[in-house]
Amino acid sequence: RSKNMGDFCSIRLIVFINIFQAIVMIKSLSFNRRFVCSSSPCRLKTPLRDWYRISSRSSTKLSLQMNQWSVENVRNEFVSYFEKKHAHINYVSSPCVPVNDPTLLFTNAGMNQFKPIFMGTVDPTSPLFSIKRAVNSQKCIRAGGKHNDLDDVGKDTYHHTFFEMLGTWSFGDYFKKEAIEWAYDILVNSYGLNPDRLYASYFGGDESMGLPCDTEARDFWLQFLPPERVLSFDKKANFWEMGDTGPCGPCSEIHYDRIGGRDASKLVNADDPDVIEIWNLVFIQFNREPSGELRQLPNKHIDTGMGLERLTSILQSKRSNYDTDVFMPIFKEIENIIGCEPYTGKLGAEDAAQNYRDTAYRVLADHARTLSFAIADGATPSNEGRGYVLRRILRRAVRYGMQTLGAKPGFFSQLVPIVATQMGSAFPEIVTKQKEVVSIVQEEEASFSTLLEKGVKYLNDLITSGTISGGVIKGEQAFYLYDTLGFPLDLTQIMAAENGLSVDLEGFQSAMTEQKTRSRLAMKSKRLAGRDALTLGAEQIDYLQKQSVPTTNDFSKYILKESEVTNIRAIFTEQGFLSNVDSPSSTIDTVGIILSTTPFYSESGGQVADSGVLMITLEDGTEVSLDVLDVQTYGGYILHTCSLLDSNDNLIPLSSLKNGLQVKAAVDYKRRGKVAPNHTMTHVLNYALRKTLPDSNIDQKGSQVSDEKLRFDFSLGRGMQLQEVQAVEDIVNKIIKSELPVSSKAVPLKDALGINGLRAVFGEVYPDPVRVVSVGPEVDALITEPGSDEWTSYSVEFCGGTHISNTREAGAVVILEENAV
């Protein structure tokens, strides 16, 4: 049983399936997934707009004076302008915790959920596939990773870890001309900004990148602004990149001079608080390859982002974002809860003279917003990844509150309700999840003293033992504090400084990297036997489309049969597509094959990919058999990664493979037979947990299903009691013994969303039609009478995975242990 009951719970189960034994582990990792429920704890909120929302907000133009622009009116005007005037779809903000994007700790920009479109990998059945223009106000967190504003929060007037990004997007539709023209129009003619205070920047070119000056953007801006306020900057300021690889392009920033009546061109990009960037227009036209090369994208896109808090401060004539109605109600609540002196807006030396009281106010208000949204969207403080960042944020806030403002322990959780009140109209989930957020923050605050005690003891032991050399705590020692004792690095640094010591940060990062590398290589080696994974990017998908290669039909993955006769449509290697390679390397031992049809299940929805063989008939009539190591989907194309080594470890010549060759695709159904019960049991466990804990707002956070084990991820603001774990086990086994049929069927998304009792993962983008899996009633019955209360007594979910046909095939479930993560 869990010793740390304050963390999310985890369950490990064993499923006995005939003569097979599969270990089932359920861990509450904070993946970006969440159920959306109505007042009934088991009923899905029905409107389609929760996944693909077309806003019903009023489109009436707001004719307000600058001092009348509330933050809510600012947000609504932006969305309304682009939705009604320029035919953009108001696509709902994605959660702060990214869905299916392991490259991000948090959603840090509005474009994150649209990455599959920019990269050309969006599934043709996804609602994203048909979108040409979009607008929204995206919840963003920038704390940790490449974009990290945490250390700046509180010190100035405009940095935040949580903020809203007002964004617009064009996917292969309009480009620079319209983006610039409409940006100027809404700022000047809708919001009423003085055009004499606007400055625009553009990319001045870069010889090392082989890119000329963006004269196109410059000339469009010169239609609205004089030359002295259209400024050229280098790639650091005006060339935007998503990361080390991926879509990128030149950008144009719009800056605003709060003072006016002067030439402020020298203050643009000079970190002056009165001349600030408010909007960035990114012209995505390249893809950064792993080699560092820039390649033109097949389609050009627009991605713009404007900080809501900054724009609001300008419209409310405030020189600080913190002086607006975004933050002032939270400041008032801080004053009421703690009983401290009121906020005065001081910075630097003036604030230092009052023991940084206003810095503490800004930190508490910002961090309360960040934690409220992150936890509501499924994250939780922990010792790894985004959880560690949240733990740092919370403890940073608690330290400021207690040491600077004199707050009593437990004060911070009392700020959650005011955040929900402030933001609930725009983001209802913050209200729905308020009780859970308060509970988690309370427990994290309470555990802070225990953590301090352990860490202090370890550090004191180090200091008194005389093992610290040169006044520096070794990196591996700091990493032990972090990894084993859950002690944040910044807290170790503070305590070290108090004792006249420093921390070997390079050694700490090295220890962290070594651990991550070991974990990543172990997983990769197991799946691909040490081979490098093959992936298709935007360029490869565009090539296939231009060659008129149809996407792969994989409907037969749900039909068990000995093999399927199909043919090769494309062959891909580390050198590229075989048809484009003049001299294929003779040492390549891994190949990616795209078939016209396939019975193989590609990895998705937490379920591992199928394994098996491709038996290929060569031109000379001989047959070779390729082991399928991995199966992944990219933009509708299913790539089968295969080994070119035969059973005797002899290399099959790559040149012997040709497009059009006949293939017998044979899935290892014995292995899939172990995977399917595990997947069905994730659905049953989800139902059993909700049945056992109906008032706990349990949300699925993901799953991992293989032939060896099942891990079911879910949120719970406490550890489970022994009797609760037993109750879950009893419900699951009762369903197994009831021998309920398991049915599945693809139905229109709109009809599926109306099923009473349906469970789905919030933030997930579902295809249309969507596959419904029901444990008990037939799917046709669910669609015929979608509102029946009877359906809440069964497990009904969206799922594209493979399942058993009857619960009796799972055998039995035994819960072995529960542990916190």
C-alpha positions in Angstrom: 0.0 0.0 0.0 1.1 3.5 -0.7 3.2 5.3 2.0 2.8 8.7 0.3 -0.9 8.9 0.2 -0.8 12.6 -0.9 0.2 11.6 -4.4 -2.1 10.2 -7.0 -2.8 6.5 -6.5 -1.6 3.6 -8.5 -2.8 0.0 -8.8 -1.0 -3.0 -10.0 -3.2 -6.0 -11.0 -2.7 -9.4 -12.4 -5.0 -10.8 -15.1 -5.2 -14.5 -15.6 -6.1 -15.3 -19.1 -6.5 -19.0 -19.8 -3.0 -20.3 -19.3 -1.4 -16.9 -19.7 -0.6 -14.5 -16.9 -0.5 -10.8 -17.7 0.7 -8.2 -15.2 -1.5 -5.1 -15.1 0.0 -1.9 -13.6 -2.0 1.2 -13.1 -0.1 4.4 -12.4 -1.4 7.9 -12.1 1.0 9.7 -14.4 -0.2 13.2 -15.3 -0.9 12.7 -19.0 -2.9 15.4 -20.7 -6.2 13.6 -20.8 -9.4 14.3 -19.0 -13.1 13.2 -19.1 -15.7 15.9 -19.6 -18.7 15.1 -17.5 -22.0 16.7 -16.8 -23.8 16.8 -13.4 -24.1 13.0 -13.6 -20.7 11.6 -12.7 -20.9 9.0 -15.5 -22.4 11.1 -18.3 -20.4 12.7 -21.0 -20.9 16.4 -21.6 -22.7 16.1 -25.0 -21.9 19.2 -27.2 -19.6 18.4 -30.1 -17.9 21.7 -29.5 -16.0 20.3 -26.5 -13.8 18.6 -29.0 -14.4 20.8 -32.1 -16.1 23.9 -30.7 -17.6 26.5 -32.8 -18.2 29.3 -30.3 -21.6 30.7 -29.7 -20.3 33.9 -28.2 -21.9 37.1 -29.4 -20.3 38.6 -32.5 -21.6 42.2 -31.7 -18.7 44.6 -32.0 -17.8 46.0 -28.6 -17.7 49.8 -28.8 -15.9 50.4 -25.6 -13.5 53.1 -24.4 -10.1 52.0 -23.3 -10.9 52.1 -19.6 -13.9 49.9 -20.3 -12.0 47.0 -21.7 -12.4 44.2 -19.1 -10.2 41.1 -19.8 -13.3 39.2 -20.7 -14.3 41.7 -23.3 -10.8 41.8 -24.7 -10.9 38.0 -25.1 -14.3 37.9 -26.6 -13.7 40.7 -29.1 -10.6 39.0 -30.5 -12.4 35.7 -31.1 -15.5 37.4 -32.5 -13.5 39.5 -34.9 -11.7 36.6 -36.6 -14.7 34.2 -36.3 -17.3 36.5 -37.8 -15.3 38.8 -40.0 -12.8 36.4 -41.5 -14.4 33.0 -41.2 -12.1 31.4 -38.6 -13.3 28.4 -36.6 -13.2 29.0 -32.8 -11.3 25.8 -31.9 -11.4 25.2 -28.2 -8.3 25.7 -26.1 -6.4 22.5 -25.6 -5.5 21.5 -22.0 -2.3 22.9 -20.3 -1.0 19.4 -20.1 -0.3 18.3 -23.7 -2.2 15.4 -25.3 0.0 12.8 -27.0 3.0 15.1 -27.3 6.0 13.9 -25.2 8.1 16.7 -26.5 6.4 19.3 -24.3 6.1 19.6 -20.5 3.2 22.0 -20.9 1.2 23.6 -23.7 3.3 26.7 -24.2 1.7 28.1 -27.4 -1.6 28.1 -29.2 -0.1 26.2 -32.1 0.8 23.1 -30.0 -2.4 21.2 -30.7 -2.1 22.0 -34.4 1.4 20.6 -34.8 0.1 17.6 -36.8 -1.2 20.0 -39.4 2.0 22.0 -39.6 4.1 18.8 -39.9 1.8 17.3 -42.5 1.1 14.2 -40.3 -2.6 14.9 -39.4 -4.8 11.8 -39.8 -7.4 12.3 -42.6 -10.2 11.1 -40.3 -9.3 13.8 -37.7 -11.4 17.0 -37.4 -8.2 18.9 -37.8 -7.7 17.6 -41.3 -10.4 19.9 -42.8 -9.6 23.1 -40.9 -8.3 26.0 -42.9 -8.6 28.8 -40.4 -8.8 28.8 -36.6 -8.9 31.2 -33.7 -8.9 30.8 -29.9 -7.6 31.9 -26.5 -5.2 29.2 -25.5 -4.2 28.4 -21.9 -0.4 28.4 -21.8 2.2 27.6 -19.2 5.9 28.6 -19.7 7.8 27.1 -16.9 10.6 24.6 -17.6 12.0 23.5 -20.9 13.0 25.8 -23.7 10.4 28.4 -22.9 10.8 29.1 -19.2 9.6 32.4 -17.5 9.5 31.0 -14.0 12.6 32.8 -12.6 11.4 36.2 -14.0 7.9 36.1 -12.5 7.5 38.7 -9.7 10.5 40.7 -10.7 8.9 42.7 -13.5 5.4 43.8 -14.7 4.9 41.4 -17.6 6.3 37.9 -17.1 3.9 35.1 -16.2 4.2 31.3 -15.9 0.5 31.0 -16.8 -1.0 33.2 -19.5 -3.6 33.2 -22.3 -2.4 33.4 -25.9 -4.8 35.0 -28.3 -4.1 33.1 -31.5 -5.0 32.8 -35.2 -4.0 30.2 -37.7 -4.1 29.6 -41.4 -3.4 26.1 -42.7 -2.3 26.4 -46.3 -4.9 29.2 -46.8 -4.0 32.9 -46.5 -0.4 34.1 -45.8 1.5 37.2 -45.0 -0.6 39.9 -46.6 -3.8 39.0 -44.8 -2.1 38.2 -41.5 -0.5 41.7 -41.4 -3.6 43.5 -42.7 -6.0 41.9 -40.2 -3.6 42.3 -37.3 -3.4 46.1 -38.0 -7.2 46.3 -38.5 -8.2 44.7 -35.2 -5.6 46.6 -33.1 -6.4 50.0 -34.6 -10.0 49.8 -35.7 -11.5 47.3 -33.2 -9.4 47.9 -30.0 -8.7 51.5 -30.8 -5.0 51.5 -30.3 -3.1 54.6 -31.4 -1.3 53.6 -34.7 1.4 56.1 -33.9 2.6 53.9 -31.0 2.9 50.7 -33.1 6.2 49.3 -34.3 6.6 46.3 -36.6 9.7 44.1 -37.0 10.6 41.7 -39.7 13.4 39.2 -40.5 16.5 40.8 -41.9 17.9 37.7 -43.5 20.8 35.5 -42.5 23.7 34.4 -44.8 24.6 31.4 -42.7 21.0 30.1 -43.1 21.0 31.0 -46.8 17.9 33.1 -46.3 17.4 36.6 -47.7 15.6 39.5 -46.0 11.9 39.2 -45.7 11.1 42.1 -47.9 7.6 40.8 -48.5 6.5 41.3 -44.9 8.4 44.6 -44.8 6.5 46.0 -47.8 3.1 44.9 -46.4 3.9 46.7 -43.2 4.9 49.9 -45.1 1.3 50.1 -46.3 0.3 50.9 -42.7 3.4 52.3 -40.9 6.2 54.7 -41.8 9.7 53.3 -42.5 11.1 54.5 -39.2 8.7 52.2 -37.4 9.2 49.1 -39.6 12.4 47.6 -38.2 14.7 44.8 -39.3 16.1 42.3 -36.8 18.2 39.1 -36.9 17.2 35.5 -36.6 17.3 35.6 -32.8 14.4 38.0 -32.8 12.6 37.3 -36.0 13.0 33.7 -37.0 10.8 31.4 -35.1 11.5 27.7 -34.5 9.3 25.2 -32.7 12.4 23.3 -31.5 15.6 21.8 -32.8 13.6 20.2 -35.6 10.2 20.8 -37.1 8.2 23.6 -38.8 9.7 27.1 -38.7 9.9 30.4 -40.5 10.5 34.2 -40.3 8.2 36.2 -38.1 7.0 39.7 -37.7 6.5 41.2 -34.2 4.2 44.0 -33.3 5.4 46.2 -30.4 3.6 49.0 -28.6 5.0 52.1 -26.9 3.0 52.7 -23.7 4.2 56.3 -23.5 4.0 57.6 -27.1 4.9 61.0 -28.5 8.5 60.0 -29.2 10.8 57.8 -31.4 10.9 54.6 -29.5 12.5 52.5 -32.2 15.8 52.0 -30.2 13.7 50.5 -27.4 12.1 47.8 -29.5 13.5 44.4 -28.4 15.5 46.2 -25.7 13.6 44.7 -22.8 12.0 48.0 -21.9 8.8 47.6 -19.9 7.1 50.5 -21.7 7.9 49.3 -25.3 6.7 45.7 -25.3 5.9 43.0 -27.9 2.2 42.3 -28.0 1.8 40.1 -31.1 4.0 37.8 -33.1 3.0 36.8 -36.6 4.9 33.7 -37.6 5.1 32.7 -41.3 5.7 29.0 -41.3 7.3 28.0 -44.6 10.2 25.7 -43.7 11.0 22.5 -41.9 14.1 22.1 -39.9 15.6 18.7 -40.7 17.6 16.7 -38.1 20.6 17.5 -40.2 20.0 21.2 -39.6 19.0 21.8 -43.2 16.0 24.0 -44.0 13.5 22.6 -46.5 10.5 24.3 -47.9 7.2 23.0 -46.6 4.6 21.8 -49.2 2.1 24.3 -47.7 2.7 27.6 -46.1 1.0 28.4 -42.8 0.2 31.3 -40.5 0.6 31.0 -36.7 0.0 34.2 -34.6 0.0 34.7 -30.9 -0.8 37.7 -28.7 -0.6 37.8 -24.9 -4.0 38.6 -23.5 -2.6 40.0 -20.3 -0.3 42.4 -22.1 -3.1 43.6 -24.5 -5.5 44.1 -21.6 -3.0 46.2 -19.7 -2.6 48.5 -22.7 -6.4 48.8 -23.2 -6.9 49.5 -19.5 -4.1 52.2 -19.6 -2.0 50.3 -17.0 1.8 50.1 -17.2 1.8 46.7 -15.6 -0.1 43.6 -16.4 -0.5 43.1 -12.7 -2.5 46.3 -12.3 -5.4 45.0 -14.4 -8.6 43.2 -13.5 -6.7 40.0 -14.4 -4.7 40.1 -11.1 -6.1 42.8 -8.8 -9.0 40.6 -7.5 -6.4 37.9 -6.6 -4.3 40.5 -4.8 -7.2 41.6 -2.8 -7.9 38.0 -1.8 -4.2 37.5 -0.8 -4.5 40.6 1.4 -7.7 39.2 3.0 -6.4 35.7 3.6 -3.0 36.6 5.0 -3.8 40.0 6.6 -0.8 41.6 5.1 -0.3 45.2 3.8 -2.0 45.9 0.4 -0.3 45.6 -2.9 1.4 48.8 -4.1 3.0 47.8 -7.4 6.6 48.6 -6.5 9.6 47.1 -8.3 13.4 46.8 -7.8 14.9 48.9 -5.1 11.6 50.3 -4.0 10.2 46.9 -3.4 13.4 45.7 -1.8 12.9 48.5 0.8 9.7 46.8 1.9 11.2 43.3 1.9 9.9 42.4 -1.6 6.3 42.5 -0.5 5.0 43.3 -4.0 7.2 40.7 -5.6 5.6 38.1 -3.3 2.1 39.3 -4.3 2.9 38.9 -8.0 4.5 35.4 -7.4 1.5 34.2 -5.4 -1.1 35.4 -7.9 0.7 34.1 -10.9 1.5 30.7 -9.3 -2.0 30.2 -8.0 -3.3 30.6 -11.6 -0.6 28.2 -13.0 -1.2 25.4 -10.4 -5.0 25.7 -10.6 -5.1 25.2 -14.4 -2.3 22.6 -14.5 -3.9 20.4 -11.9 -7.4 20.9 -13.3 -6.0 19.7 -16.6 -4.6 16.6 -15.1 -1.1 17.3 -13.9 0.0 17.0 -10.3 3.1 17.9 -8.3 5.7 15.1 -8.3 9.4 14.5 -8.6 9.6 14.1 -12.4 9.0 16.1 -15.5 6.1 18.6 -15.4 5.2 17.3 -11.9 8.6 18.5 -10.7 8.1 21.9 -12.3 4.7 22.3 -10.5 6.3 21.2 -7.2 8.9 24.0 -7.7 6.2 26.5 -8.5 4.1 25.6 -5.5 7.0 25.6 -3.0 8.3 28.9 -4.5 4.9 30.5 -3.8 4.7 29.0 -0.3 8.1 30.3 0.6 7.3 33.8 -0.6 4.0 33.7 1.3 5.3 32.5 4.6 8.7 34.2 4.6 7.8 37.5 3.0 4.1 38.1 3.7 4.0 36.2 7.0 1.3 33.8 5.9 0.3 30.8 8.0 0.7 27.2 6.8 -2.0 26.1 4.4 -2.8 29.6 3.1 -2.0 28.9 -0.6 -4.8 26.5 -1.3 -7.3 29.2 -0.2 -6.4 31.2 -3.4 -7.8 28.5 -5.7 -11.5 29.6 -5.4 -10.7 33.2 -6.5 -8.9 31.9 -9.6 -11.9 29.7 -10.4 -14.2 32.8 -9.9 -12.0 34.9 -12.2 -11.6 32.4 -15.0 -14.6 30.1 -14.8 -16.7 31.9 -17.4 -14.0 31.4 -20.1 -12.8 28.0 -18.8 -15.6 26.1 -17.0 -13.3 23.2 -16.2 -11.5 25.3 -13.5 -14.8 25.5 -11.6 -15.6 21.8 -12.1 -12.2 20.8 -10.8 -12.0 23.3 -8.0 -12.5 20.8 -5.1 -9.8 18.5 -6.5 -7.3 21.3 -7.1 -7.8 22.5 -3.5 -7.3 19.0 -2.1 -4.0 18.4 -4.0 -2.6 21.8 -3.1 -3.5 21.3 0.5 -1.7 18.0 0.6 1.3 19.3 -1.2 1.6 22.2 1.2 1.3 19.8 4.2 4.0 17.5 2.9 6.4 20.4 2.3 7.6 20.4 6.0 8.2 16.6 5.9 10.3 17.1 2.7 12.3 19.9 4.3 13.1 17.7 7.3 14.5 14.9 5.2 16.5 17.1 2.9 17.9 19.2 5.7 19.0 16.1 7.6 20.8 14.8 4.5 22.5 18.1 3.8 23.5 18.5 7.4 25.0 15.0 7.4 27.0 16.0 4.3 28.3 19.2 5.8 29.3 17.6 9.2 30.8 14.5 7.5 33.5 16.6 5.9 33.0 14.9 2.5 32.3 18.2 0.7 35.3 19.2 -1.3 36.1 22.8 -2.3 32.8 24.1 -0.9 30.8 22.4 -3.7 28.1 19.8 -3.3 28.6 17.2 -6.0 26.2 16.8 -8.8 25.4 13.2 -7.9 24.7 14.2 -4.4 22.2 16.9 -5.5 20.7 14.4 -7.9 20.2 11.9 -5.0 18.3 14.6 -3.1 16.2 15.2 -6.2 15.7 11.7 -7.4 15.4 9.8 -4.1 14.3 12.3 -1.6 12.2 14.4 -3.9 14.1 17.6 -3.0 13.9 20.3 -5.7 17.2 21.5 -7.1 16.5 25.1 -6.5 15.8 24.4 -2.8 19.1 22.5 -2.6 20.9 25.6 -4.0 19.2 28.0 -1.5 20.1 25.8 1.4 23.7 25.3 0.2 24.1 29.1 -0.2 23.0 29.5 3.4 25.9 27.3 4.4 28.4 29.1 2.2 28.3 26.2 -0.4 27.4 25.9 -4.0 26.1 23.1 -6.2 27.7 21.4 -9.1 24.9 22.1 -11.6 26.8 20.6 -14.6 27.3 17.4 -12.6 23.6 17.4 -11.6 22.5 17.7 -15.3 24.9 15.0 -16.3 23.4 12.6 -13.7 19.9 13.5 -14.9 20.9 13.0 -18.6 22.5 9.7 -17.9 19.4 8.4 -16.1 17.1 9.6 -18.9 19.4 8.1 -21.6 19.5 4.7 -19.9 15.7 4.6 -19.6 15.1 5.8 -23.2 17.7 3.4 -24.7 16.3 0.5 -22.7 12.8 1.0 -24.1 14.0 1.6 -27.6 16.3 -1.4 -27.6 13.5 -3.7 -26.4 11.1 -2.5 -29.1 13.4 -2.3 -32.1 16.2 -4.6 -31.0 18.6 -1.7 -31.0 17.8 -0.4 -34.5 16.9 3.2 -35.1 13.2 3.9 -35.6 12.0 5.0 -39.0 9.6 7.9 -39.1 7.7 9.9 -41.8 7.7 13.7 -41.6 6.0 16.4 -43.6 8.3 16.1 -46.6 7.9 12.3 -46.8 4.1 12.5 -46.5 4.0 15.3 -49.1 6.1 13.1 -51.5 3.6 10.2 -51.1 0.7 12.4 -51.8 2.3 13.9 -54.9 3.0 10.4 -56.1 -0.7 9.6 -55.7 0.0 6.9 -53.1 -3.3 6.4 -51.3 -3.4 6.2 -47.5 -3.4 2.7 -46.0 -6.6 0.8 -45.4 -6.3 -1.0 -42.1 -10.0 -1.9 -41.3 -9.1 -5.6 -41.4 -7.1 -5.1 -38.2 -10.3 -5.9 -36.4 -10.8 -9.2 -38.3 -8.9 -12.3 -37.2 -7.5 -14.3 -40.2 -4.5 -16.3 -41.0 -3.0 -13.7 -43.4 -4.0 -10.9 -45.8 -2.8 -10.7 -49.4 -1.8 -7.1 -50.2 1.0 -5.3 -52.1 3.8 -2.9 -51.5 3.0 0.8 -52.2 6.3 2.4 -51.0 9.6 1.4 -49.4 11.3 3.7 -47.0 14.8 3.6 -45.5 17.2 5.8 -43.6 18.3 7.1 -47.0 14.8 8.0 -48.1 12.3 6.3 -50.3 13.9 3.5 -52.2 12.5 4.7 -55.6 14.6 7.9 -55.1 17.8 6.2 -54.1 20.3 5.5 -56.9 22.7 3.4 -54.8 21.0 1.8 -51.8 23.4 1.1 -49.0 24.3 -2.6 -48.7 24.5 -2.4 -44.9 20.9 -1.3 -44.2 19.2 -3.9 -42.0 15.9 -2.1 -41.3 13.3 -1.1 -43.9 9.9 0.7 -43.7 7.1 -0.7 -45.9 3.8 0.9 -46.7 1.1 -1.6 -47.9 -2.1 -0.9 -49.8 -4.0 -2.7 -47.0 -2.9 -4.1 -43.7 -4.3 -6.3 -40.8 -1.6 -4.9 -38.5 -2.6 -2.6 -35.6 -0.4 0.5 -35.5 0.6 1.8 -32.1 -2.1 4.2 -30.8 -4.4 4.9 -27.8 -1.9 3.3 -25.4 -1.9 -0.1 -27.2 1.4 -1.4 -28.6 1.8 -2.2 -32.2 1.2 -5.7 -33.6 4.1 -7.9 -34.5 4.3 -10.6 -37.2 5.8 -11.1 -40.6 5.5 -9.9 -44.2 6.0 -12.7 -46.6 7.0 -11.0 -49.9 7.1 -12.7 -53.3 10.1 -11.4 -55.2 10.3 -10.9 -59.0 12.1 -14.3 -59.4 9.3 -16.1 -57.6 11.1 -16.7 -54.4 9.6 -15.7 -51.1 11.3 -13.8 -48.3 9.9 -13.3 -44.8 10.5 -10.0 -43.0 9.9 -9.7 -39.2 7.7 -6.7 -38.4 9.3 -4.9 -35.5 7.1 -1.8 -35.2 4.0 -0.3 -36.9 3.2 3.4 -36.8 0.8 5.7 -38.6 1.8 9.1 -40.2 -0.9 11.1 -41.9 -2.9 8.0 -42.7 0.1 6.1 -44.1 1.0 3.0 -42.0 4.7 2.3 -41.9 5.7 -1.3 -41.1 9.3 -1.2 -39.8 10.9 -4.6 -40.7 14.2 -6.4 -40.2 16.1 -7.4 -43.3 17.8 -10.2 -41.5 16.5 -13.7 -42.2 16.3 -16.5 -39.7 20.0 -17.2 -40.2 21.0 -13.6 -39.7 21.8 -13.2 -43.4 21.0 -9.8 -44.9 18.2 -9.8 -47.5 19.3 -7.4 -50.3 17.3 -4.2 -50.2 17.5 -4.0 -54.0 15.3 -7.2 -54.2 12.3 -5.2 -52.9 10.1 -3.4 -55.3 6.9 -1.4 -55.3 4.0 -3.5 -56.4 5.3 -6.9 -55.1 2.7 -9.2 -53.6 2.8 -9.6 -49.8 1.1 -11.9 -47.3 0.8 -9.9 -44.1 0.5 -12.2 -41.1 -0.1 -10.8 -37.6 1.1 -12.7 -34.6 -2.4 -13.3 -33.2 -1.1 -15.4 -30.3 0.7 -12.2 -29.0 -2.4 -10.0 -29.8 -4.4 -12.6 -27.9 -2.5 -11.5 -24.8 -2.9 -7.8 -25.6 -6.6 -7.7 -26.2 -7.7 -8.8 -22.7 -5.4 -6.2 -21.2 -7.0 -3.5 -23.3 -10.6 -4.5 -22.5 -9.7 -4.6 -18.8 -8.6 -1.0 -18.9 -12.2 -0.1 -19.8 -13.6 -2.3 -17.1 -11.2 -0.9 -14.5 -12.1 2.6 -15.5 -15.8 1.7 -14.9 -15.0 -0.1 -11.6 -13.0 2.9 -10.3 -15.7 5.3 -11.0 -18.3 3.0 -9.5 -16.3 2.6 -6.3 -15.4 6.3 -6.0 -18.3 8.1 -7.6 -17.6 11.4 -5.8 -13.9 11.6 -6.5 -13.9 12.9 -10.1 -11.6 10.2 -11.3 -10.3 10.9 -14.7 -8.4 8.6 -17.0 -4.9 10.0 -17.8 -3.9 7.4 -20.4 -2.9 3.8 -20.5 -0.2 1.5 -21.8 -1.3 -1.9 -23.1 1.0 -4.7 -24.2 1.2 -8.5 -24.2 3.2 -8.3 -20.9 1.3 -5.8 -18.8 -1.3 -3.2 -18.6 -0.9 0.2 -17.0 -4.0 2.3 -16.4 -3.3 6.0 -15.5 -5.9 7.9 -13.6 -6.2 10.9 -11.3 -7.1 10.8 -7.6 -6.2 13.4 -5.1 -5.3 10.8 -2.4 -4.3 7.2 -2.0 -6.9 4.5 -2.1 -8.0 2.7 1.0 -7.7 -1.1 1.2 -11.4 -1.7 1.1 -11.7 0.6 -1.9 -9.0 -1.4 -3.8 -10.9 -4.6 -2.9 -14.2 -3.2 -4.1 -12.6 -2.4 -7.5 -11.2 -5.9 -7.8 -14.7 -7.4 -6.9 -16.5 -5.3 -9.5 -14.0 -6.2 -12.2 -14.3 -9.9 -11.4 -18.0 -9.7 -11.3 -18.1 -8.3 -14.8 -15.7 -11.0 -16.0 -17.9 -13.8 -14.4 -21.0 -12.2 -15.9 -19.6 -13.1 -19.3 -20.7 -9.9 -20.9 -20.3 -9.5 -24.7 -17.9 -6.9 -25.9 -19.1 -5.1 -29.1 -17.6 -2.3 -31.2 -18.8 -0.2 -34.1 -17.8 3.0 -35.9 -20.6 5.5 -35.6 -20.9 9.3 -36.4 -19.2 11.3 -33.8 -22.2 13.5 -33.2 -24.4 10.4 -32.4 -21.8 8.8 -30.2 -21.4 11.9 -28.1 -25.1 11.6 -27.1 -24.7 8.2 -25.5 -25.5 8.5 -21.8 -22.6 7.2 -19.7 -20.0 7.4 -22.4 -16.5 8.0 -21.2 -13.9 9.8 -23.3 -10.6 11.5 -22.8 -10.8 15.3 -22.6 -8.4 17.0 -25.0 -8.2 14.0 -27.3 -9.2 14.7 -30.9 -11.5 11.9 -32.1 -12.1 10.9 -35.7 -15.5 11.1 -37.4 -16.9 8.5 -37.5 -15.5 7.3 -34.1 -15.3 3.7 -32.9 -17.5 2.9 -29.8 -16.6 -0.1 -27.6 -19.3 -1.4 -25.3 -18.9 -4.0 -22.5 -22.5 -5.3 -22.2 -25.1 -3.8 -24.5 -24.7 -3.8 -28.3 -23.5 -0.5 -29.8 -26.6 -0.4 -32.0 -28.8 -0.4 -28.9 -26.8 2.5 -27.5 -27.4 4.5 -30.7 -31.1 3.7 -30.9 -31.8 4.9 -27.3 -28.8 7.1 -26.5 -30.4 8.8 -23.5 -31.3 5.6 -21.6 -30.1 5.6 -17.9 -29.4 1.9 -18.3 -26.2 2.6 -20.2 -24.5 4.2 -17.1 -24.3 0.7 -15.6 -21.9 -0.4 -18.3 -18.5 0.5 -19.7 -18.9 2.5 -22.9 -15.9 4.3 -24.4 -14.4 5.7 -27.6 -11.5 3.3 -28.6 -9.8 2.2 -31.7 -8.0 -0.7 -30.1 -8.4 -4.4 -30.3 -10.5 -6.2 -27.8 -11.8 -9.6 -26.6 -15.3 -10.6 -27.7 -16.5 -11.6 -24.2 -15.3 -10.7 -20.7 -14.9 -14.3 -19.7 -11.7 -14.4 -21.9 -10.0 -12.2 -19.3 -10.1 -15.1 -16.8 -9.7 -13.3 -13.4 -8.2 -10.2 -11.9 -6.1 -10.0 -8.7 -4.9 -6.7 -7.4 -1.4 -7.1 -6.2 -0.5 -3.7 -4.9 -1.2 0.0 -4.9 1.6 2.6 -4.9 2.0 6.3 -5.3 3.8 7.9 -8.2 
